[in-house]
Amino acid sequence: MQHLRVILFWAFCSALSAEDSDDYNLMYVNLDNEIENGIHPTDDSSACDCRQDRSAWDQLFIMLENSQMRENKLLQVAEDVLAAELRGLRSDVAHTCASAQEPVRLTRTLDELLLTSRGLTHRLAKLENAWQRAPEESGNTLLPVLEELRALRRWAGQRSLPAGCETALLFPMRSKKIFGSVHPVTEMKLRSFSACIWVRATDVLNKTVLFSYGTKRNPYEIQLYLNSWSTVLVVGGDQNKLVADSVVPLGTWTYLCGTWNSDGGVTSLWVNGELAATGSGMATGHTIPEGGILQMGQEKNGCCVGGGFDEMLAFSGRLTGFNLWDRVLSSDEIRQTRGDDSCHIRGNVVGWGVTEIQPHGGAQYIS
């Protein structure tokens, strides 16, 4: 607005100065005419005065036209200045209005967000309450089902057998009368062997015999037994022992294998397909003699039929998959005998499901 005032003042002053200049020129012309021409009594004076009068009028009209042009220019400049100022004023007003509307818009948006947040909080509270009630309601329904499943699992576990095995020999209790007698189809004269068996023990004492082979002269030719801290393989006498510090868990099927070779007396024990102990120099050069008695779940230590049994050595639990070879199996073969076809891989001296094994004193086959 200050610029507009300055421009208008400058234009007005310019117009006044221009008018003063024209008046001065007109006065000068008039004086010159009067001094130079004067009044002559000749006939041509009227014609000269008319031309001079027309010249003065022409100058007057020219002055008026110039004044009109200046006025038009001044008005145009004023209009341009006013238009520019109005545009700037309009922009300032629009910016001011927009700035004034922004807090209103933000306030409205904030109110909407606040309402949405309250709605979500309410829904979340409802979901939390429903989630807290769900375990209580479902727990009352699922607990009986869980108990039934546990009972079914115990029942199935008591009757389950290792993969590929259809039957097992049950020793219901520890008794000197309960055992299984094994009758190999070939003679037990061995310079090497591999013996494997599946074991599920109910209880273990200091010496719980899984199987044993002995003669009247030496009842400890071959023995595999358990105690509460290890698994023990005996070959050629009670003094020749290989101990694996591997505890057999009660109530669970465990696969045990023992190997021996007379050349060098190399002996090994395997638990669930993994080497647990190995040694050498045990009963080197010894030969397992024929004519002895092979039994499961007991140790025969005496000369008479039905005698020489010790209740504290008896096994209680389940045995299956008992096989005996007259050679040392490789590690891959031992792992293979533990596979899905475990009971279908049979030894050439004793083969489970083929060799005659008679239960005695309450021992029985189960499936």
C-alpha positions as CSV (number, residue, x, y, z in Angstrom):
1,M,0.0,0.0,0.0
2,Q,2.9,2.3,0.7
3,H,4.3,1.7,-2.8
4,L,0.9,2.6,-4.3
5,R,0.9,6.0,-2.6
6,V,4.4,6.8,-3.8
7,I,3.6,5.9,-7.4
8,L,0.4,8.0,-7.4
9,F,2.2,11.0,-5.9
10,W,5.0,10.7,-8.5
11,A,2.5,10.5,-11.4
12,F,0.5,13.5,-10.1
13,C,3.7,15.6,-9.8
14,S,4.8,14.6,-13.3
15,A,1.4,15.7,-14.8
16,L,1.6,19.1,-13.0
17,S,5.1,19.7,-14.2
18,A,4.0,18.9,-17.8
19,E,1.1,21.3,-17.7
20,D,3.3,24.1,-16.3
21,S,5.7,23.6,-19.2
22,D,3.0,23.8,-21.8
23,D,1.5,27.0,-20.3
24,Y,4.9,28.5,-20.3
25,N,5.4,27.7,-24.0
26,L,1.9,29.0,-24.8
27,M,2.6,32.3,-23.0
28,Y,5.9,32.6,-24.8
29,V,4.2,32.1,-28.2
30,N,1.6,34.7,-27.4
31,L,4.1,37.3,-26.4
32,D,6.3,36.7,-29.4
33,N,3.3,37.1,-31.6
34,E,2.3,40.4,-30.1
35,I,5.9,41.8,-30.1
36,E,7.0,40.7,-33.5
37,N,3.8,41.1,-35.5
38,G,2.1,44.0,-33.8
39,I,-0.9,45.6,-35.6
40,H,-0.3,46.4,-39.4
41,P,-2.8,48.2,-41.5
42,T,-2.2,46.0,-44.4
43,D,-4.8,43.7,-45.9
44,D,-2.9,40.5,-45.1
45,S,-3.0,41.0,-41.3
46,S,-6.3,39.1,-40.9
47,A,-5.0,36.1,-42.7
48,C,-1.8,36.0,-40.7
49,D,-3.7,36.4,-37.4
50,C,-6.0,33.5,-38.3
51,R,-3.0,31.2,-39.0
52,Q,-1.4,32.4,-35.8
53,D,-4.7,31.9,-33.9
54,R,-5.1,28.4,-35.3
55,S,-1.5,27.6,-34.4
56,A,-2.2,28.6,-30.8
57,W,-5.4,26.5,-30.8
58,D,-3.5,23.6,-32.3
59,Q,-1.0,23.8,-29.5
60,L,-3.7,23.9,-27.0
61,F,-5.3,20.8,-28.4
62,I,-2.0,19.1,-28.6
63,M,-1.4,20.0,-24.9
64,L,-4.8,18.6,-24.0
65,E,-4.2,15.4,-26.0
66,N,-0.8,15.0,-24.3
67,S,-2.5,15.5,-20.9
68,Q,-5.1,12.9,-21.8
69,M,-2.4,10.4,-22.8
70,R,-0.5,11.0,-19.6
71,E,-3.7,10.6,-17.6
72,N,-4.4,7.3,-19.4
73,K,-0.9,6.1,-18.8
74,L,-1.2,7.2,-15.1
75,L,-4.5,5.3,-14.9
76,Q,-2.9,2.2,-16.5
77,V,0.0,2.3,-14.1
78,A,-2.4,2.8,-11.2
79,E,-4.5,-0.2,-12.4
80,D,-1.4,-2.4,-12.8
81,V,-0.2,-1.4,-9.3
82,L,-3.6,-1.9,-7.8
83,A,-4.0,-5.3,-9.5
84,A,-0.6,-6.5,-8.3
85,E,-1.3,-5.3,-4.8
86,L,-4.7,-7.0,-4.9
87,R,-3.1,-10.2,-6.0
88,G,-0.6,-10.1,-3.2
89,L,-3.3,-9.1,-0.7
90,R,-5.5,-12.0,-2.0
91,S,-2.5,-14.4,-1.6
92,D,-1.9,-13.2,1.9
93,V,-5.5,-13.5,2.9
94,A,-5.7,-17.0,1.4
95,H,-2.6,-18.1,3.2
96,T,-3.9,-16.6,6.4
97,C,-7.2,-18.5,5.9
98,A,-5.4,-21.7,5.2
99,S,-3.3,-21.3,8.3
100,A,-6.4,-20.7,10.3
101,Q,-8.1,-23.8,8.8
102,E,-5.2,-26.1,9.4
103,P,-5.6,-26.3,13.2
104,V,-9.3,-27.0,12.7
105,R,-8.5,-29.8,10.3
106,L,-5.9,-31.3,12.6
107,T,-8.2,-31.0,15.6
108,R,-10.9,-32.9,13.6
109,T,-8.4,-35.6,12.6
110,L,-7.1,-35.9,16.1
111,D,-10.7,-36.4,17.4
112,E,-11.3,-39.1,14.8
113,L,-8.1,-40.9,15.8
114,L,-9.0,-40.7,19.5
115,L,-12.4,-42.2,18.8
116,T,-10.8,-45.0,16.7
117,S,-8.2,-45.7,19.5
118,R,-11.0,-46.0,22.1
119,G,-12.8,-48.4,19.9
120,L,-9.7,-50.6,19.4
121,T,-9.0,-50.5,23.1
122,H,-12.5,-51.7,23.8
123,R,-12.2,-54.5,21.3
124,L,-8.8,-55.5,22.6
125,A,-10.1,-55.7,26.1
126,K,-12.9,-58.0,24.9
127,L,-10.4,-60.2,23.1
128,E,-8.2,-60.5,26.2
129,N,-11.1,-61.4,28.4
130,A,-12.2,-64.0,25.8
131,W,-8.6,-65.4,25.6
132,Q,-8.4,-65.6,29.4
133,R,-11.7,-67.5,29.6
134,A,-10.7,-69.9,26.8
135,P,-8.0,-71.9,28.6
136,E,-10.3,-72.4,31.6
137,E,-13.2,-73.6,29.5
138,S,-11.1,-75.7,27.2
139,G,-9.0,-77.0,30.1
140,N,-12.1,-78.5,31.7
141,T,-12.7,-80.4,28.5
142,L,-9.1,-81.3,27.5
143,L,-7.9,-82.6,30.9
144,P,-10.0,-85.8,30.7
145,V,-8.9,-86.3,27.1
146,L,-5.3,-85.8,28.2
147,E,-5.6,-88.4,31.0
148,E,-7.2,-90.9,28.6
149,L,-4.3,-90.3,26.1
150,R,-1.7,-90.9,28.8
151,A,-3.4,-94.0,29.9
152,L,-3.6,-95.2,26.3
153,R,0.1,-94.4,25.9
154,R,1.0,-96.4,29.0
155,W,-1.1,-99.3,27.8
156,A,0.4,-99.2,24.3
157,G,3.9,-98.8,25.8
158,Q,3.4,-101.9,27.9
159,R,2.4,-103.9,24.9
160,S,4.5,-102.3,22.2
161,L,7.4,-104.1,20.5
162,P,10.4,-102.9,18.6
163,A,10.0,-102.3,14.9
164,G,9.7,-105.5,12.9
165,C,9.2,-107.7,16.0
166,E,5.9,-109.6,16.3
167,T,6.5,-111.4,19.7
168,A,8.5,-111.0,22.8
169,L,9.4,-113.3,25.8
170,L,7.8,-112.0,29.0
171,F,9.5,-112.6,32.4
172,P,6.7,-111.4,34.7
173,M,8.8,-111.4,37.9
174,R,12.3,-112.3,39.3
175,S,12.3,-116.0,40.0
176,K,14.9,-118.8,39.9
177,K,12.2,-120.9,38.1
178,I,11.5,-118.4,35.3
179,F,13.8,-118.6,32.3
180,G,13.9,-119.4,28.6
181,S,16.0,-122.3,27.2
182,V,17.5,-121.9,23.8
183,H,18.3,-124.8,21.5
184,P,20.6,-123.8,18.6
185,V,20.5,-125.9,15.5
186,T,24.3,-125.8,15.2
187,E,27.0,-126.5,17.7
188,M,28.2,-123.7,19.9
189,K,31.9,-124.2,19.1
190,L,32.9,-120.6,18.4
191,R,36.2,-118.6,17.9
192,S,34.2,-115.4,17.3
193,F,30.6,-114.3,17.7
194,S,28.2,-111.5,17.6
195,A,25.1,-111.5,19.9
196,C,22.3,-109.0,19.8
197,I,19.1,-108.6,21.8
198,W,16.3,-106.2,22.5
199,V,15.8,-105.5,26.3
200,R,13.1,-103.9,28.2
201,A,13.8,-104.3,31.9
202,T,11.3,-103.9,34.8
203,D,14.1,-103.8,37.4
204,V,17.8,-104.2,37.6
205,L,20.0,-105.4,40.5
206,N,23.8,-105.7,40.9
207,K,23.7,-108.5,38.3
208,T,20.7,-109.1,36.1
209,V,21.4,-111.7,33.4
210,L,20.0,-111.2,29.9
211,F,21.5,-114.4,28.4
212,S,24.2,-116.8,29.3
213,Y,26.0,-119.8,27.9
214,G,28.1,-122.2,30.0
215,T,29.3,-125.7,30.5
216,K,29.7,-127.8,33.6
217,R,33.3,-126.8,33.6
218,N,32.9,-123.1,33.0
219,P,29.4,-121.6,33.4
220,Y,30.7,-118.2,32.2
221,E,31.7,-118.9,28.6
222,I,29.4,-116.1,27.4
223,Q,27.3,-113.8,29.5
224,L,25.6,-110.4,28.9
225,Y,24.1,-108.8,32.0
226,L,23.1,-105.5,33.4
227,N,23.7,-103.7,36.7
228,S,22.4,-100.4,37.9
229,W,25.3,-98.4,36.3
230,S,26.6,-100.4,33.3
231,T,26.3,-103.2,30.8
232,V,28.8,-106.1,31.0
233,L,30.0,-108.7,28.5
234,V,31.8,-111.8,29.8
235,V,33.8,-114.1,27.5
236,G,35.7,-117.3,28.5
237,G,35.4,-116.7,32.3
238,D,34.1,-114.3,34.9
239,Q,37.5,-112.5,35.0
240,N,37.2,-111.5,31.3
241,K,34.8,-108.6,31.3
242,L,34.1,-105.6,29.0
243,V,32.1,-102.9,30.8
244,A,30.2,-100.1,29.1
245,D,29.2,-97.3,31.4
246,S,25.8,-97.1,29.8
247,V,22.7,-97.4,32.0
248,V,19.8,-99.1,30.3
249,P,16.7,-97.1,31.2
250,L,13.8,-99.1,32.8
251,G,10.6,-99.6,30.9
252,T,12.2,-98.6,27.5
253,W,13.3,-100.9,24.7
254,T,17.1,-100.8,24.4
255,Y,19.2,-102.7,21.7
256,L,22.4,-104.3,22.9
257,C,25.1,-106.1,20.9
258,G,28.3,-107.7,21.9
259,T,31.1,-109.0,19.6
260,W,34.3,-111.0,20.3
261,N,37.1,-112.4,18.2
262,S,39.6,-115.0,19.6
263,D,42.4,-113.5,17.4
264,G,43.6,-110.6,19.5
265,G,40.7,-110.9,21.9
266,V,39.1,-107.8,20.3
267,T,35.7,-107.2,22.1
268,S,33.1,-104.5,21.7
269,L,29.8,-103.5,23.2
270,W,27.1,-101.5,21.3
271,V,24.1,-99.7,22.7
272,N,21.3,-98.7,20.3
273,G,23.5,-99.0,17.3
274,E,26.4,-96.9,18.8
275,L,29.7,-98.2,20.0
276,A,29.8,-97.9,23.8
277,A,33.0,-99.8,24.7
278,T,35.8,-101.7,23.0
279,G,38.9,-103.6,24.2
280,S,41.5,-106.2,23.1
281,G,43.4,-109.0,24.6
282,M,40.3,-110.6,26.2
283,A,40.3,-114.4,26.1
284,T,42.8,-114.3,23.3
285,G,43.1,-117.7,21.5
286,H,40.2,-119.1,23.5
287,T,37.5,-121.3,21.8
288,I,33.9,-121.4,23.1
289,P,33.3,-125.1,23.6
290,E,30.2,-127.0,22.5
291,G,27.9,-129.0,24.7
292,G,26.9,-126.2,27.0
293,I,23.5,-124.7,28.0
294,L,22.2,-121.5,26.5
295,Q,19.5,-119.6,28.5
296,M,17.7,-116.3,28.5
297,G,16.9,-114.4,31.7
298,Q,19.0,-116.7,34.0
299,E,22.5,-118.1,34.7
300,K,23.0,-121.8,34.9
301,N,25.6,-122.5,37.5
302,G,25.4,-126.2,38.6
303,C,25.5,-129.7,37.4
304,C,22.0,-130.8,37.8
305,V,18.9,-130.1,35.7
306,G,16.7,-127.5,37.3
307,G,19.5,-126.6,39.8
308,G,22.0,-123.9,40.0
309,F,19.6,-121.0,39.5
310,D,19.8,-117.8,41.6
311,E,16.7,-115.6,42.0
312,M,18.9,-112.5,42.5
313,L,20.4,-113.0,39.0
314,A,17.0,-113.5,37.3
315,F,15.7,-111.0,34.8
316,S,12.2,-109.4,34.9
317,G,10.8,-107.6,31.9
318,R,10.7,-108.4,28.2
319,L,13.3,-109.8,25.7
320,T,13.0,-110.1,22.0
321,G,15.1,-110.2,18.8
322,F,17.8,-112.5,20.3
323,N,20.2,-113.5,17.5
324,L,23.7,-115.1,17.5
325,W,26.2,-115.2,14.7
326,D,29.5,-117.1,14.5
327,R,31.4,-114.1,13.2
328,V,31.9,-110.4,14.1
329,L,29.4,-108.1,12.4
330,S,30.6,-104.9,11.0
331,S,29.3,-101.6,12.4
332,D,27.0,-101.1,9.5
333,E,25.5,-104.6,9.9
334,I,25.0,-103.9,13.6
335,R,23.1,-100.7,12.8
336,Q,21.1,-102.5,10.2
337,T,20.0,-105.2,12.7
338,R,18.5,-102.4,14.8
339,G,16.4,-101.1,11.9
340,D,12.8,-101.5,10.9
341,D,13.4,-105.2,10.0
342,S,15.2,-105.9,13.2
343,C,13.5,-109.2,14.1
344,H,13.6,-110.4,10.5
345,I,17.4,-110.3,10.4
346,R,18.4,-113.6,12.0
347,G,21.6,-115.1,13.2
348,N,23.1,-118.3,11.7
349,V,23.5,-119.9,15.2
350,V,20.4,-118.5,16.9
351,G,17.7,-116.8,14.9
352,W,14.8,-115.2,16.6
353,G,11.5,-116.7,15.4
354,V,13.3,-119.7,13.9
355,T,15.4,-121.2,16.7
356,E,13.5,-123.1,19.4
357,I,13.2,-121.1,22.6
358,Q,11.1,-122.7,25.3
359,P,9.7,-120.6,28.2
360,H,9.8,-122.1,31.7
361,G,8.3,-121.3,35.1
362,G,5.9,-118.6,34.0
363,A,7.8,-117.0,31.2
364,Q,5.5,-116.6,28.1
365,Y,5.4,-115.3,24.6
366,I,3.4,-112.1,24.1
367,S,2.6,-110.2,21.0
